[in-house]
Structure formats: C-alpha cells, structure tokens
Amino acid sequence: MEGMSTPSGDTKTQTPAPRLDQDDHERFAHYVIGGGEAITRSMVTGEPVTALCGKIWVPSRDPERFPVCPTCEGIKKEQGW
Ligand SMILES: [Zn+2]
C-alpha cells in the first residue's frame, strides 16, 4: 500500500464572544461614568458603558424605573458628585 493520506490539520479555534452580565445589573440603575452623554453615545455606537461600581454593559432600556445600585450610590457620595 502506498500513498498514506495524512489527516489535514483543520483545527478551528473557536473563541466565544465575551459575555456581559445581563442579569443582575438590569435590576439596578447604575451611575454611568460620563453620565447621560455616555449612555446616549453607547446607544448610538453600541459600545458598552462603565458604571461607577465597575459594571460594564450596553444600556438598552430606560434605567429610571430600577432602584439605584447601592454600590454606585456609595461611590458617588464618596466622590462628592
Ligand atoms: Zn452600580
């Protein structure tokens, strides 16, 4: 027997898209670094915003009906906003 076929090294590396927390931050209204301008820009560009507490997400709905994130509020008071 001649001509041994070599298996082609066809390995695809699949990198899953980074997942943002989509659950617990939805229950709170966070203070976004950059304020309303940052939120507006994020909705236009699709880039995530960062909250004072470190949450990173893409705002998709009006957060005003949620209670304010206690972590954000504490940081905000500390910084004297
Ligand atoms: Zn927060």
PDB file of the backbone (N, CA, C, O) and the ligand in Angstrom, with CONECT records:
HET     ZN  A 101       1
ATOM      1  N   MET A   1       0.831  -1.210   0.000  1.00  0.00           N
ATOM      2  CA  MET A   1       0.000   0.000   0.000  1.00  0.00           C
ATOM      3  C   MET A   1       0.869   1.265   0.000  1.00  0.00           C
ATOM      4  O   MET A   1       1.763   1.436   0.828  1.00  0.00           O
ATOM      5  N   GLU A   2       0.579   2.099  -0.920  1.00  0.00           N
ATOM      6  CA  GLU A   2       1.345   3.346  -0.998  1.00  0.00           C
ATOM      7  C   GLU A   2       0.423   4.558  -0.831  1.00  0.00           C
ATOM      8  O   GLU A   2      -0.800   4.458  -0.924  1.00  0.00           O
ATOM      9  N   GLY A   3       1.039   5.665  -0.590  1.00  0.00           N
ATOM     10  CA  GLY A   3       0.275   6.908  -0.527  1.00  0.00           C
ATOM     11  C   GLY A   3      -0.615   7.007   0.703  1.00  0.00           C
ATOM     12  O   GLY A   3      -1.836   7.136   0.618  1.00  0.00           O
ATOM     13  N   MET A   4       0.038   6.943   1.825  1.00  0.00           N
ATOM     14  CA  MET A   4      -0.769   7.130   3.032  1.00  0.00           C
ATOM     15  C   MET A   4      -1.266   8.575   3.126  1.00  0.00           C
ATOM     16  O   MET A   4      -0.505   9.538   3.029  1.00  0.00           O
ATOM     17  N   SER A   5      -2.501   8.667   3.309  1.00  0.00           N
ATOM     18  CA  SER A   5      -3.051  10.022   3.396  1.00  0.00           C
ATOM     19  C   SER A   5      -2.846  10.581   4.805  1.00  0.00           C
ATOM     20  O   SER A   5      -3.145   9.938   5.811  1.00  0.00           O
ATOM     21  N   THR A   6      -2.339  11.770   4.826  1.00  0.00           N
ATOM     22  CA  THR A   6      -2.167  12.418   6.131  1.00  0.00           C
ATOM     23  C   THR A   6      -3.404  13.251   6.438  1.00  0.00           C
ATOM     24  O   THR A   6      -3.893  14.009   5.600  1.00  0.00           O
ATOM     25  N   PRO A   7      -3.878  13.095   7.617  1.00  0.00           N
ATOM     26  CA  PRO A   7      -5.060  13.903   8.006  1.00  0.00           C
ATOM     27  C   PRO A   7      -4.722  15.382   7.994  1.00  0.00           C
ATOM     28  O   PRO A   7      -3.705  15.809   8.541  1.00  0.00           O
ATOM     29  N   SER A   8      -5.565  16.130   7.380  1.00  0.00           N
ATOM     30  CA  SER A   8      -5.316  17.573   7.311  1.00  0.00           C
ATOM     31  C   SER A   8      -5.568  18.215   8.670  1.00  0.00           C
ATOM     32  O   SER A   8      -6.575  17.967   9.333  1.00  0.00           O
ATOM     33  N   GLY A   9      -4.633  19.026   9.041  1.00  0.00           N
ATOM     34  CA  GLY A   9      -4.794  19.694  10.345  1.00  0.00           C
ATOM     35  C   GLY A   9      -5.765  20.845  10.250  1.00  0.00           C
ATOM     36  O   GLY A   9      -5.391  22.014  10.159  1.00  0.00           O
ATOM     37  N   ASP A  10      -6.985  20.480  10.273  1.00  0.00           N
ATOM     38  CA  ASP A  10      -8.016  21.514  10.121  1.00  0.00           C
ATOM     39  C   ASP A  10      -8.677  21.792  11.465  1.00  0.00           C
ATOM     40  O   ASP A  10      -9.836  21.450  11.698  1.00  0.00           O
ATOM     41  N   THR A  11      -7.921  22.409  12.315  1.00  0.00           N
ATOM     42  CA  THR A  11      -8.475  22.712  13.637  1.00  0.00           C
ATOM     43  C   THR A  11      -8.859  24.181  13.699  1.00  0.00           C
ATOM     44  O   THR A  11      -8.029  25.073  13.525  1.00  0.00           O
ATOM     45  N   LYS A  12     -10.096  24.394  13.943  1.00  0.00           N
ATOM     46  CA  LYS A  12     -10.567  25.768  14.075  1.00  0.00           C
ATOM     47  C   LYS A  12     -10.648  26.134  15.560  1.00  0.00           C
ATOM     48  O   LYS A  12     -11.235  25.426  16.378  1.00  0.00           O
ATOM     49  N   THR A  13     -10.054  27.227  15.848  1.00  0.00           N
ATOM     50  CA  THR A  13     -10.152  27.696  17.232  1.00  0.00           C
ATOM     51  C   THR A  13     -11.372  28.598  17.357  1.00  0.00           C
ATOM     52  O   THR A  13     -11.489  29.628  16.693  1.00  0.00           O
ATOM     53  N   GLN A  14     -12.252  28.182  18.211  1.00  0.00           N
ATOM     54  CA  GLN A  14     -13.459  28.975  18.395  1.00  0.00           C
ATOM     55  C   GLN A  14     -13.367  29.766  19.689  1.00  0.00           C
ATOM     56  O   GLN A  14     -13.315  29.209  20.786  1.00  0.00           O
ATOM     57  N   THR A  15     -13.348  31.053  19.527  1.00  0.00           N
ATOM     58  CA  THR A  15     -13.327  31.911  20.706  1.00  0.00           C
ATOM     59  C   THR A  15     -14.718  32.489  20.917  1.00  0.00           C
ATOM     60  O   THR A  15     -15.209  33.273  20.105  1.00  0.00           O
ATOM     61  N   PRO A  16     -15.335  32.097  22.001  1.00  0.00           N
ATOM     62  CA  PRO A  16     -16.676  32.620  22.267  1.00  0.00           C
ATOM     63  C   PRO A  16     -16.638  34.114  22.530  1.00  0.00           C
ATOM     64  O   PRO A  16     -15.697  34.634  23.129  1.00  0.00           O
ATOM     65  N   ALA A  17     -17.657  34.777  22.082  1.00  0.00           N
ATOM     66  CA  ALA A  17     -17.730  36.218  22.304  1.00  0.00           C
ATOM     67  C   ALA A  17     -17.789  36.503  23.801  1.00  0.00           C
ATOM     68  O   ALA A  17     -18.434  35.772  24.553  1.00  0.00           O
ATOM     69  N   PRO A  18     -17.121  37.555  24.222  1.00  0.00           N
ATOM     70  CA  PRO A  18     -17.159  37.893  25.652  1.00  0.00           C
ATOM     71  C   PRO A  18     -18.573  38.183  26.108  1.00  0.00           C
ATOM     72  O   PRO A  18     -19.303  38.960  25.494  1.00  0.00           O
ATOM     73  N   ARG A  19     -18.932  37.549  27.181  1.00  0.00           N
ATOM     74  CA  ARG A  19     -20.302  37.728  27.661  1.00  0.00           C
ATOM     75  C   ARG A  19     -20.369  38.822  28.698  1.00  0.00           C
ATOM     76  O   ARG A  19     -19.568  38.861  29.632  1.00  0.00           O
ATOM     77  N   LEU A  20     -21.306  39.686  28.533  1.00  0.00           N
ATOM     78  CA  LEU A  20     -21.536  40.707  29.541  1.00  0.00           C
ATOM     79  C   LEU A  20     -22.609  40.208  30.495  1.00  0.00           C
ATOM     80  O   LEU A  20     -23.522  39.468  30.125  1.00  0.00           O
ATOM     81  N   ASP A  21     -22.460  40.640  31.719  1.00  0.00           N
ATOM     82  CA  ASP A  21     -23.512  40.297  32.671  1.00  0.00           C
ATOM     83  C   ASP A  21     -24.808  40.955  32.237  1.00  0.00           C
ATOM     84  O   ASP A  21     -24.897  42.180  32.153  1.00  0.00           O
ATOM     85  N   GLN A  22     -25.775  40.163  31.971  1.00  0.00           N
ATOM     86  CA  GLN A  22     -27.042  40.728  31.501  1.00  0.00           C
ATOM     87  C   GLN A  22     -28.152  40.568  32.529  1.00  0.00           C
ATOM     88  O   GLN A  22     -29.313  40.872  32.253  1.00  0.00           O
ATOM     89  N   ASP A  23     -27.796  40.098  33.697  1.00  0.00           N
ATOM     90  CA  ASP A  23     -28.855  39.786  34.651  1.00  0.00           C
ATOM     91  C   ASP A  23     -28.940  40.770  35.812  1.00  0.00           C
ATOM     92  O   ASP A  23     -29.886  41.551  35.909  1.00  0.00           O
ATOM     93  N   ASP A  24     -27.945  40.723  36.688  1.00  0.00           N
ATOM     94  CA  ASP A  24     -28.140  41.474  37.923  1.00  0.00           C
ATOM     95  C   ASP A  24     -28.078  42.979  37.718  1.00  0.00           C
ATOM     96  O   ASP A  24     -28.695  43.731  38.472  1.00  0.00           O
ATOM     97  N   HIS A  25     -27.343  43.426  36.707  1.00  0.00           N
ATOM     98  CA  HIS A  25     -27.290  44.876  36.534  1.00  0.00           C
ATOM     99  C   HIS A  25     -28.616  45.422  36.038  1.00  0.00           C
ATOM    100  O   HIS A  25     -28.901  46.612  36.171  1.00  0.00           O
ATOM    101  N   GLU A  26     -29.427  44.535  35.462  1.00  0.00           N
ATOM    102  CA  GLU A  26     -30.721  45.003  34.960  1.00  0.00           C
ATOM    103  C   GLU A  26     -31.670  45.361  36.103  1.00  0.00           C
ATOM    104  O   GLU A  26     -32.675  46.044  35.906  1.00  0.00           O
ATOM    105  N   ARG A  27     -31.333  44.890  37.281  1.00  0.00           N
ATOM    106  CA  ARG A  27     -32.234  45.158  38.401  1.00  0.00           C
ATOM    107  C   ARG A  27     -31.912  46.465  39.090  1.00  0.00           C
ATOM    108  O   ARG A  27     -32.645  46.910  39.973  1.00  0.00           O
ATOM    109  N   PHE A  28     -30.799  47.085  38.679  1.00  0.00           N
ATOM    110  CA  PHE A  28     -30.403  48.331  39.308  1.00  0.00           C
ATOM    111  C   PHE A  28     -30.142  49.397  38.263  1.00  0.00           C
ATOM    112  O   PHE A  28     -29.772  49.114  37.124  1.00  0.00           O
ATOM    113  N   ALA A  29     -30.348  50.628  38.688  1.00  0.00           N
ATOM    114  CA  ALA A  29     -29.937  51.752  37.855  1.00  0.00           C
ATOM    115  C   ALA A  29     -28.566  52.196  38.337  1.00  0.00           C
ATOM    116  O   ALA A  29     -28.411  52.628  39.479  1.00  0.00           O
ATOM    117  N   HIS A  30     -27.589  52.089  37.475  1.00  0.00           N
ATOM    118  CA  HIS A  30     -26.223  52.422  37.854  1.00  0.00           C
ATOM    119  C   HIS A  30     -25.891  53.838  37.410  1.00  0.00           C
ATOM    120  O   HIS A  30     -26.454  54.364  36.450  1.00  0.00           O
ATOM    121  N   TYR A  31     -24.959  54.435  38.139  1.00  0.00           N
ATOM    122  CA  TYR A  31     -24.419  55.712  37.706  1.00  0.00           C
ATOM    123  C   TYR A  31     -23.339  55.444  36.682  1.00  0.00           C
ATOM    124  O   TYR A  31     -22.322  54.812  36.970  1.00  0.00           O
ATOM    125  N   VAL A  32     -23.579  55.935  35.488  1.00  0.00           N
ATOM    126  CA  VAL A  32     -22.643  55.678  34.399  1.00  0.00           C
ATOM    127  C   VAL A  32     -21.564  56.749  34.379  1.00  0.00           C
ATOM    128  O   VAL A  32     -21.843  57.945  34.472  1.00  0.00           O
ATOM    129  N   ILE A  33     -20.323  56.289  34.255  1.00  0.00           N
ATOM    130  CA  ILE A  33     -19.219  57.238  34.092  1.00  0.00           C
ATOM    131  C   ILE A  33     -19.402  57.960  32.768  1.00  0.00           C
ATOM    132  O   ILE A  33     -19.457  57.340  31.706  1.00  0.00           O
ATOM    133  N   GLY A  34     -19.494  59.264  32.851  1.00  0.00           N
ATOM    134  CA  GLY A  34     -19.745  60.050  31.638  1.00  0.00           C
ATOM    135  C   GLY A  34     -21.180  60.531  31.572  1.00  0.00           C
ATOM    136  O   GLY A  34     -21.520  61.394  30.763  1.00  0.00           O
ATOM    137  N   GLY A  35     -22.029  59.962  32.435  1.00  0.00           N
ATOM    138  CA  GLY A  35     -23.403  60.435  32.544  1.00  0.00           C
ATOM    139  C   GLY A  35     -24.251  60.133  31.324  1.00  0.00           C
ATOM    140  O   GLY A  35     -23.999  59.189  30.576  1.00  0.00           O
ATOM    141  N   GLY A  36     -25.269  60.970  31.148  1.00  0.00           N
ATOM    142  CA  GLY A  36     -26.235  60.740  30.077  1.00  0.00           C
ATOM    143  C   GLY A  36     -25.607  60.776  28.691  1.00  0.00           C
ATOM    144  O   GLY A  36     -26.049  60.079  27.777  1.00  0.00           O
ATOM    145  N   GLU A  37     -24.578  61.591  28.549  1.00  0.00           N
ATOM    146  CA  GLU A  37     -23.907  61.655  27.244  1.00  0.00           C
ATOM    147  C   GLU A  37     -23.316  60.314  26.873  1.00  0.00           C
ATOM    148  O   GLU A  37     -23.405  59.871  25.728  1.00  0.00           O
ATOM    149  N   ALA A  38     -22.700  59.662  27.878  1.00  0.00           N
ATOM    150  CA  ALA A  38     -22.082  58.362  27.616  1.00  0.00           C
ATOM    151  C   ALA A  38     -23.141  57.328  27.241  1.00  0.00           C
ATOM    152  O   ALA A  38     -22.925  56.484  26.372  1.00  0.00           O
ATOM    153  N   ILE A  39     -24.296  57.411  27.916  1.00  0.00           N
ATOM    154  CA  ILE A  39     -25.374  56.463  27.627  1.00  0.00           C
ATOM    155  C   ILE A  39     -25.902  56.679  26.214  1.00  0.00           C
ATOM    156  O   ILE A  39     -26.109  55.731  25.456  1.00  0.00           O
ATOM    157  N   THR A  40     -26.113  57.952  25.878  1.00  0.00           N
ATOM    158  CA  THR A  40     -26.604  58.264  24.539  1.00  0.00           C
ATOM    159  C   THR A  40     -25.622  57.775  23.486  1.00  0.00           C
ATOM    160  O   THR A  40     -26.017  57.181  22.483  1.00  0.00           O
ATOM    161  N   ARG A  41     -24.333  58.032  23.723  1.00  0.00           N
ATOM    162  CA  ARG A  41     -23.318  57.618  22.769  1.00  0.00           C
ATOM    163  C   ARG A  41     -23.301  56.100  22.641  1.00  0.00           C
ATOM    164  O   ARG A  41     -23.154  55.549  21.550  1.00  0.00           O
ATOM    165  N   SER A  42     -23.454  55.444  23.782  1.00  0.00           N
ATOM    166  CA  SER A  42     -23.419  53.987  23.767  1.00  0.00           C
ATOM    167  C   SER A  42     -24.573  53.416  22.958  1.00  0.00           C
ATOM    168  O   SER A  42     -24.415  52.440  22.224  1.00  0.00           O
ATOM    169  N   MET A  43     -25.741  54.044  23.106  1.00  0.00           N
ATOM    170  CA  MET A  43     -26.900  53.547  22.353  1.00  0.00           C
ATOM    171  C   MET A  43     -26.702  53.743  20.851  1.00  0.00           C
ATOM    172  O   MET A  43     -27.223  52.976  20.041  1.00  0.00           O
ATOM    173  N   VAL A  44     -25.947  54.773  20.493  1.00  0.00           N
ATOM    174  CA  VAL A  44     -25.702  55.034  19.080  1.00  0.00           C
ATOM    175  C   VAL A  44     -24.621  54.101  18.548  1.00  0.00           C
ATOM    176  O   VAL A  44     -24.764  53.496  17.485  1.00  0.00           O
ATOM    177  N   THR A  45     -23.535  53.999  19.317  1.00  0.00           N
ATOM    178  CA  THR A  45     -22.379  53.253  18.817  1.00  0.00           C
ATOM    179  C   THR A  45     -22.435  51.779  19.176  1.00  0.00           C
ATOM    180  O   THR A  45     -21.771  50.956  18.547  1.00  0.00           O
ATOM    181  N   GLY A  46     -23.233  51.443  20.193  1.00  0.00           N
ATOM    182  CA  GLY A  46     -23.282  50.052  20.629  1.00  0.00           C
ATOM    183  C   GLY A  46     -22.148  49.670  21.559  1.00  0.00           C
ATOM    184  O   GLY A  46     -22.012  48.511  21.950  1.00  0.00           O
ATOM    185  N   GLU A  47     -21.337  50.653  21.909  1.00  0.00           N
ATOM    186  CA  GLU A  47     -20.247  50.360  22.827  1.00  0.00           C
ATOM    187  C   GLU A  47     -20.753  50.406  24.262  1.00  0.00           C
ATOM    188  O   GLU A  47     -21.574  51.252  24.616  1.00  0.00           O
ATOM    189  N   PRO A  48     -20.247  49.475  25.093  1.00  0.00           N
ATOM    190  CA  PRO A  48     -20.730  49.432  26.466  1.00  0.00           C
ATOM    191  C   PRO A  48     -20.283  50.634  27.283  1.00  0.00           C
ATOM    192  O   PRO A  48     -19.257  51.257  27.008  1.00  0.00           O
ATOM    193  N   VAL A  49     -21.079  50.936  28.287  1.00  0.00           N
ATOM    194  CA  VAL A  49     -20.724  51.991  29.227  1.00  0.00           C
ATOM    195  C   VAL A  49     -20.197  51.346  30.506  1.00  0.00           C
ATOM    196  O   VAL A  49     -20.408  50.157  30.748  1.00  0.00           O
ATOM    197  N   THR A  50     -19.516  52.138  31.312  1.00  0.00           N
ATOM    198  CA  THR A  50     -18.989  51.654  32.575  1.00  0.00           C
ATOM    199  C   THR A  50     -19.644  52.419  33.710  1.00  0.00           C
ATOM    200  O   THR A  50     -19.717  53.648  33.690  1.00  0.00           O
ATOM    201  N   ALA A  51     -20.120  51.671  34.703  1.00  0.00           N
ATOM    202  CA  ALA A  51     -20.716  52.305  35.864  1.00  0.00           C
ATOM    203  C   ALA A  51     -19.652  52.555  36.918  1.00  0.00           C
ATOM    204  O   ALA A  51     -18.549  52.012  36.859  1.00  0.00           O
ATOM    205  N   LEU A  52     -20.010  53.392  37.885  1.00  0.00           N
ATOM    206  CA  LEU A  52     -19.081  53.687  38.983  1.00  0.00           C
ATOM    207  C   LEU A  52     -18.669  52.417  39.707  1.00  0.00           C
ATOM    208  O   LEU A  52     -17.526  52.293  40.147  1.00  0.00           O
ATOM    209  N   CYS A  53     -19.592  51.475  39.832  1.00  0.00           N
ATOM    210  CA  CYS A  53     -19.307  50.253  40.582  1.00  0.00           C
ATOM    211  C   CYS A  53     -18.494  49.264  39.751  1.00  0.00           C
ATOM    212  O   CYS A  53     -18.104  48.209  40.251  1.00  0.00           O
ATOM    213  N   GLY A  54     -18.238  49.595  38.497  1.00  0.00           N
ATOM    214  CA  GLY A  54     -17.420  48.727  37.668  1.00  0.00           C
ATOM    215  C   GLY A  54     -18.209  47.907  36.673  1.00  0.00           C
ATOM    216  O   GLY A  54     -17.630  47.200  35.848  1.00  0.00           O
ATOM    217  N   LYS A  55     -19.524  47.994  36.744  1.00  0.00           N
ATOM    218  CA  LYS A  55     -20.357  47.273  35.780  1.00  0.00           C
ATOM    219  C   LYS A  55     -20.135  47.807  34.373  1.00  0.00           C
ATOM    220  O   LYS A  55     -20.070  49.015  34.145  1.00  0.00           O
ATOM    221  N   ILE A  56     -20.022  46.885  33.451  1.00  0.00           N
ATOM    222  CA  ILE A  56     -19.887  47.275  32.052  1.00  0.00           C
ATOM    223  C   ILE A  56     -21.009  46.618  31.280  1.00  0.00           C
ATOM    224  O   ILE A  56     -21.166  45.398  31.305  1.00  0.00           O
ATOM    225  N   TRP A  57     -21.780  47.426  30.601  1.00  0.00           N
ATOM    226  CA  TRP A  57     -22.889  46.858  29.839  1.00  0.00           C
ATOM    227  C   TRP A  57     -23.348  47.861  28.795  1.00  0.00           C
ATOM    228  O   TRP A  57     -22.960  49.029  28.799  1.00  0.00           O
ATOM    229  N   VAL A  58     -24.183  47.361  27.908  1.00  0.00           N
ATOM    230  CA  VAL A  58     -24.764  48.232  26.894  1.00  0.00           C
ATOM    231  C   VAL A  58     -26.165  48.595  27.338  1.00  0.00           C
ATOM    232  O   VAL A  58     -27.033  47.724  27.408  1.00  0.00           O
ATOM    233  N   PRO A  59     -26.402  49.844  27.634  1.00  0.00           N
ATOM    234  CA  PRO A  59     -27.741  50.245  28.067  1.00  0.00           C
ATOM    235  C   PRO A  59     -28.739  50.072  26.942  1.00  0.00           C
ATOM    236  O   PRO A  59     -28.513  50.518  25.818  1.00  0.00           O
ATOM    237  N   SER A  60     -29.829  49.427  27.253  1.00  0.00           N
ATOM    238  CA  SER A  60     -30.809  49.162  26.208  1.00  0.00           C
ATOM    239  C   SER A  60     -32.193  49.644  26.587  1.00  0.00           C
ATOM    240  O   SER A  60     -33.111  49.657  25.768  1.00  0.00           O
ATOM    241  N   ARG A  61     -32.325  50.034  27.819  1.00  0.00           N
ATOM    242  CA  ARG A  61     -33.649  50.497  28.224  1.00  0.00           C
ATOM    243  C   ARG A  61     -33.514  51.567  29.296  1.00  0.00           C
ATOM    244  O   ARG A  61     -32.454  51.765  29.889  1.00  0.00           O
ATOM    245  N   ASP A  62     -34.604  52.232  29.514  1.00  0.00           N
ATOM    246  CA  ASP A  62     -34.591  53.323  30.481  1.00  0.00           C
ATOM    247  C   ASP A  62     -34.385  52.776  31.888  1.00  0.00           C
ATOM    248  O   ASP A  62     -35.219  52.015  32.379  1.00  0.00           O
ATOM    249  N   PRO A  63     -33.305  53.143  32.535  1.00  0.00           N
ATOM    250  CA  PRO A  63     -32.999  52.566  33.845  1.00  0.00           C
ATOM    251  C   PRO A  63     -33.723  53.237  34.993  1.00  0.00           C
ATOM    252  O   PRO A  63     -33.567  52.821  36.141  1.00  0.00           O
ATOM    253  N   GLU A  64     -34.505  54.254  34.719  1.00  0.00           N
ATOM    254  CA  GLU A  64     -35.030  55.056  35.823  1.00  0.00           C
ATOM    255  C   GLU A  64     -36.063  54.328  36.664  1.00  0.00           C
ATOM    256  O   GLU A  64     -36.356  54.749  37.783  1.00  0.00           O
ATOM    257  N   ARG A  65     -36.614  53.254  36.149  1.00  0.00           N
ATOM    258  CA  ARG A  65     -37.616  52.556  36.957  1.00  0.00           C
ATOM    259  C   ARG A  65     -36.988  51.528  37.873  1.00  0.00           C
ATOM    260  O   ARG A  65     -37.693  50.842  38.613  1.00  0.00           O
ATOM    261  N   PHE A  66     -35.666  51.414  37.831  1.00  0.00           N
ATOM    262  CA  PHE A  66     -34.992  50.481  38.721  1.00  0.00           C
ATOM    263  C   PHE A  66     -34.434  51.228  39.929  1.00  0.00           C
ATOM    264  O   PHE A  66     -34.109  52.412  39.831  1.00  0.00           O
ATOM    265  N   PRO A  67     -34.322  50.551  41.054  1.00  0.00           N
ATOM    266  CA  PRO A  67     -33.681  51.178  42.207  1.00  0.00           C
ATOM    267  C   PRO A  67     -32.210  51.436  41.917  1.00  0.00           C
ATOM    268  O   PRO A  67     -31.564  50.698  41.172  1.00  0.00           O
ATOM    269  N   VAL A  68     -31.697  52.501  42.525  1.00  0.00           N
ATOM    270  CA  VAL A  68     -30.306  52.868  42.271  1.00  0.00           C
ATOM    271  C   VAL A  68     -29.379  51.831  42.891  1.00  0.00           C
ATOM    272  O   VAL A  68     -29.575  51.389  44.023  1.00  0.00           O
ATOM    273  N   CYS A  69     -28.373  51.459  42.125  1.00  0.00           N
ATOM    274  CA  CYS A  69     -27.386  50.499  42.587  1.00  0.00           C
ATOM    275  C   CYS A  69     -26.701  51.032  43.851  1.00  0.00           C
ATOM    276  O   CYS A  69     -26.108  52.110  43.812  1.00  0.00           O
ATOM    277  N   PRO A  70     -26.768  50.313  44.949  1.00  0.00           N
ATOM    278  CA  PRO A  70     -26.197  50.819  46.203  1.00  0.00           C
ATOM    279  C   PRO A  70     -24.693  51.032  46.128  1.00  0.00           C
ATOM    280  O   PRO A  70     -24.155  51.939  46.763  1.00  0.00           O
ATOM    281  N   THR A  71     -24.027  50.208  45.364  1.00  0.00           N
ATOM    282  CA  THR A  71     -22.576  50.387  45.221  1.00  0.00           C
ATOM    283  C   THR A  71     -22.263  51.685  44.504  1.00  0.00           C
ATOM    284  O   THR A  71     -21.393  52.450  44.919  1.00  0.00           O
ATOM    285  N   CYS A  72     -22.987  51.918  43.423  1.00  0.00           N
ATOM    286  CA  CYS A  72     -22.790  53.160  42.681  1.00  0.00           C
ATOM    287  C   CYS A  72     -23.097  54.363  43.567  1.00  0.00           C
ATOM    288  O   CYS A  72     -22.364  55.352  43.564  1.00  0.00           O
ATOM    289  N   GLU A  73     -24.173  54.270  44.315  1.00  0.00           N
ATOM    290  CA  GLU A  73     -24.577  55.404  45.134  1.00  0.00           C
ATOM    291  C   GLU A  73     -23.527  55.713  46.186  1.00  0.00           C
ATOM    292  O   GLU A  73     -23.225  56.875  46.458  1.00  0.00           O
ATOM    293  N   GLY A  74     -22.969  54.655  46.779  1.00  0.00           N
ATOM    294  CA  GLY A  74     -21.929  54.853  47.780  1.00  0.00           C
ATOM    295  C   GLY A  74     -20.705  55.520  47.191  1.00  0.00           C
ATOM    296  O   GLY A  74     -20.135  56.432  47.790  1.00  0.00           O
ATOM    297  N   ILE A  75     -20.303  55.065  46.020  1.00  0.00           N
ATOM    298  CA  ILE A  75     -19.121  55.642  45.369  1.00  0.00           C
ATOM    299  C   ILE A  75     -19.403  57.093  44.999  1.00  0.00           C
ATOM    300  O   ILE A  75     -18.550  57.969  45.137  1.00  0.00           O
ATOM    301  N   LYS A  76     -20.620  57.319  44.527  1.00  0.00           N
ATOM    302  CA  LYS A  76     -20.983  58.669  44.117  1.00  0.00           C
ATOM    303  C   LYS A  76     -20.894  59.633  45.299  1.00  0.00           C
ATOM    304  O   LYS A  76     -20.394  60.750  45.163  1.00  0.00           O
ATOM    305  N   LYS A  77     -21.382  59.193  46.457  1.00  0.00           N
ATOM    306  CA  LYS A  77     -21.328  60.049  47.642  1.00  0.00           C
ATOM    307  C   LYS A  77     -19.885  60.266  48.087  1.00  0.00           C
ATOM    308  O   LYS A  77     -19.502  61.364  48.493  1.00  0.00           O
ATOM    309  N   GLU A  78     -19.093  59.197  48.002  1.00  0.00           N
ATOM    310  CA  GLU A  78     -17.690  59.326  48.395  1.00  0.00           C
ATOM    311  C   GLU A  78     -16.970  60.350  47.534  1.00  0.00           C
ATOM    312  O   GLU A  78     -16.133  61.115  48.014  1.00  0.00           O
ATOM    313  N   GLN A  79     -17.312  60.350  46.261  1.00  0.00           N
ATOM    314  CA  GLN A  79     -16.625  61.254  45.353  1.00  0.00           C
ATOM    315  C   GLN A  79     -17.250  62.636  45.341  1.00  0.00           C
ATOM    316  O   GLN A  79     -16.746  63.554  44.694  1.00  0.00           O
ATOM    317  N   GLY A  80     -18.357  62.775  46.066  1.00  0.00           N
ATOM    318  CA  GLY A  80     -18.980  64.079  46.168  1.00  0.00           C
ATOM    319  C   GLY A  80     -19.626  64.548  44.887  1.00  0.00           C
ATOM    320  O   GLY A  80     -19.576  65.734  44.561  1.00  0.00           O
ATOM    321  N   TRP A  81     -20.232  63.631  44.157  1.00  0.00           N
ATOM    322  CA  TRP A  81     -20.928  64.015  42.927  1.00  0.00           C
ATOM    323  C   TRP A  81     -22.133  64.875  43.255  1.00  0.00           C
ATOM    324  O   TRP A  81     -22.853  65.300  42.352  1.00  0.00           O
TER     325      TRP A  81
HETATM  326 ZN    ZN A 101     -23.677  50.116  40.034  1.00  0.00          ZN2+
END
